[in-house]
Amino acid sequence: MNLLARILALLVAAEHVYILVLEMFFWNKPAGLKAFNLTQELADATTVLAANQGLYNGFLAAGLVWGVFSRQRPVVIFFLGCVIVAGVFGAATATPKILLVQALPGLIALAAVLLGRRQA
């Protein structure tokens, strides 16, 4: 993977760490309410579900970091594919905004990985 591909994959990982923090720790706080356009009642009722969701975002981030730093291109491709699928599913089932916020950055990073030069 070239440097650009690694940087883009790490930016996607950083985004998912940010989502993890929002979902696990700030879901029913002002930052989470604003980010996810929630009412306090809905956020309070779904806090445990959001924490679980956040944990999965952390797994996506961890996989990307692992793939980039171990220089295992197939691992990065797999986890970027998971990010894209999660973004498309989220856009179809929750809000179309997720397509731009999650799937598009994953797709751009994946394109960079697939189009970039292979390096050991």
N, C-alpha and C positions, 0 to 999 in steps of 0.2 A: 504494500500500500504506500502511496505517496504521502507527503506531508499534509497536503490539503485534505485528503480523504481522512487521515487520522484526526486532524483538527475538527473537521465537520462531525465525525462520529463522536468525538469527545464533547462537542457542543450539544449534540442530541442527548448524550448521557447526562450532561449538566442540567439540561432542561428537565429530564426525568427525575433527577435528584430534587430539583425545585418543586416538581409536582408531588413527589413523595412527601416533602416537608409540608406543603399546603394541605394535602389530603390526610396525613397522619396527625399533624399537630395543630393546624389552623382551620380545619374544616368548618367548625362552628364559631370561629372568631371572625372579627371584621375582615381580615385579609382573605380568608376562605369564602366568606359570604359574598364578598365583592367579586373575587376571581371566578366563582362558579355560579354567580347570580342566584343565590339561595336565600330563602327566608330562614329566620332563626329556628322556627319550628321544624322545618324540613331538615335542616342541618343537624339539629339536636337528635332527631329521630334516626338519622342515618350515619351518625359518627362512626360506629363500629364498621359499617360497610365501607365507608370512605377510607378508614385506616387500612383495611384489607386491600383495597384498590391501590392505595399508596405504596403498600409493600410490594405489589406486583410491578409498579413503576420503578421501584428500587432494584428489583431483579433485572429489569431491562437495562438500567444504568450500569449495574455491576457486570452484566454480560458484555456490554460495549467496552467498558474500561478493561476488562480481562482480555477481550479480543484485540484491542488496540495495543496494549502494553506487552502482550505476548506475541504480537505480530502474527496473529492467526486470522488471516483474511476470511476464511469460511465462517469463523465464529462471529466476526463483525457483520458479515452478510446475513447470517441467521438472525442476529438480534435486531438489525435494522429492518429486516423483513417483518419481525414480530412487532416492532414499533409501527410500521406502516399498516399492518393488518389491524392492530389495536386502534389506530387513528381512524381508519376507514369504518370499522365497526362502531366506534364512538360517535362518529359523524352520522352514521345511519340510525343509531339508537338513542343518542342523547342530544347533541347539538352539532350542526354543520361546521361550527367554528373549529372543532377538533381536527377537521381535515386540514386546515391551514396551520394550526398551532402544533400539531403532533405529526400527522402523516406527511405533510409537505417537507418539513426539515429532514425527516427520515428518508424520504425519497431522494432529496438532493444529496444527502450524505451517501446513500446507496449508489447513486449514479457516479459520484466521485470515486467510490471504491471500485466499482466495476469498470469505469473508464480509465482510471489511473494506472500508472505503470506498476507492475508487481515488483516489490523489493523484498529482500530477505530480512 
